[in-house]
Amino acid sequence: MRRPVLALLALTSLALTGCGPTADDIQAMVDGETAYDDARALREAVVDAGVECPGTDQLSAPADAATTFLDCANGVMAMAVAGSAESMEELRALLSSEQNASILHTDNWVVISRDEAPLRQLQDELGGRIAANP
């Protein structure tokens, strides 16, 4: 128990001096969730976790260029990385009405799929919470 506390203190001191991860990065590490810079980085983690995502074309949201989207081009899965907390709230609200879909999400990213099985696999690897829309 003492080592994680020491590691957290070390990471915090690095962040405060500007030499290490940000406070959000540290919180994500503590929560077991990773934040991604864009949808391509999230796609790479999805593929590394063993889930197919042949699509590679990333699009930026018109109202927020830091929010990016990627369709896996397999008719089953798509993903987005939010550029801000406000954008993430808007994404969740939009996706909550999507029928026959499950959503794996964190504070920074979301993966939507018609099949919940790959989301469970991703949850084991990437963290996050699953919500299902019947």
C-alpha positions in Angstrom: 0.0 0.0 0.0 2.9 2.4 0.7 4.5 2.1 -2.7 1.4 3.3 -4.7 1.2 6.3 -2.4 4.9 7.1 -2.9 4.5 6.7 -6.7 1.5 9.0 -6.7 3.4 11.6 -4.6 6.4 11.4 -7.0 4.1 11.8 -10.1 2.4 14.7 -8.4 5.7 16.5 -7.7 6.8 16.0 -11.3 3.5 17.5 -12.5 3.8 20.5 -10.2 7.3 21.2 -11.5 6.2 20.8 -15.1 8.5 17.9 -15.7 5.9 15.1 -15.7 2.4 14.2 -16.4 -0.5 16.6 -15.9 -2.9 16.3 -13.0 -5.5 14.8 -15.4 -2.9 12.2 -16.5 -2.2 11.3 -12.9 -5.9 11.0 -12.1 -6.4 8.7 -15.2 -3.5 6.6 -13.9 -5.1 6.3 -10.5 -8.5 5.5 -12.0 -6.9 2.9 -14.3 -8.1 4.9 -17.4 -5.9 6.4 -20.1 -6.6 9.7 -21.8 -5.9 9.9 -25.5 -4.9 13.0 -27.6 -7.1 12.0 -30.6 -9.2 9.2 -32.1 -6.2 7.7 -34.0 -4.4 7.2 -30.7 -7.5 5.6 -29.2 -7.9 3.4 -32.3 -4.3 2.2 -31.9 -5.1 1.2 -28.3 -8.2 -0.6 -29.5 -6.3 -2.6 -32.1 -3.5 -3.3 -29.6 -6.2 -4.7 -27.3 -7.1 -7.2 -30.0 -10.3 -5.6 -31.4 -10.6 -5.0 -35.1 -10.9 -1.5 -36.4 -9.9 -1.3 -40.1 -10.9 2.3 -40.5 -8.2 5.0 -40.1 -9.8 8.2 -41.3 -10.1 10.7 -38.5 -12.4 13.7 -38.6 -12.5 16.7 -36.4 -15.8 18.1 -35.0 -16.8 21.4 -36.7 -17.4 23.2 -33.4 -14.3 21.9 -31.6 -11.3 20.8 -33.7 -9.8 19.1 -30.6 -12.6 16.6 -30.6 -12.0 13.9 -33.1 -14.0 11.0 -34.5 -13.1 7.7 -36.2 -15.4 5.2 -37.8 -13.9 1.7 -37.8 -15.5 1.1 -41.3 -16.8 -2.3 -40.2 -20.4 -1.3 -39.6 -20.0 -2.2 -35.9 -17.8 0.3 -34.1 -16.8 4.0 -34.0 -15.0 6.1 -31.4 -14.4 9.7 -30.4 -11.9 11.6 -28.2 -13.3 14.8 -26.6 -11.3 18.0 -26.7 -13.0 19.3 -23.5 -15.3 18.2 -20.7 -18.1 20.2 -22.4 -17.5 18.2 -25.6 -17.6 15.0 -23.7 -20.9 15.8 -22.1 -22.3 16.7 -25.5 -21.0 13.3 -26.9 -22.6 11.3 -24.1 -25.9 13.2 -24.5 -25.9 12.5 -28.2 -25.0 8.9 -27.9 -27.5 8.2 -25.1 -30.3 8.3 -27.6 -28.5 5.8 -30.0 -30.7 2.7 -30.0 -29.3 -0.9 -30.1 -25.8 0.3 -29.1 -23.5 0.0 -26.2 -21.0 2.7 -25.2 -17.7 2.3 -23.4 -16.6 5.7 -22.1 -14.3 7.6 -19.7 -13.9 11.3 -19.1 -11.9 11.7 -22.3 -13.1 9.2 -24.9 -16.0 7.0 -26.0 -16.3 3.8 -28.1 -19.7 2.9 -29.5 -20.6 -0.6 -30.8 -23.6 -2.6 -31.8 -22.0 -5.6 -30.1 -21.2 -5.3 -26.4 -18.6 -8.2 -26.4 -15.7 -6.1 -27.9 -16.5 -3.3 -25.4 -16.1 -5.8 -22.5 -12.8 -6.8 -24.0 -11.7 -3.2 -24.3 -12.9 -2.4 -20.8 -10.5 -5.1 -19.5 -7.7 -3.5 -21.3 -8.5 0.3 -21.4 -10.8 0.8 -18.4 -14.0 2.8 -18.7 -17.6 2.2 -18.0 -20.2 0.5 -20.3 -23.7 1.8 -20.8 -26.2 0.0 -23.0 -29.1 1.6 -25.0 -31.8 -1.0 -25.7 
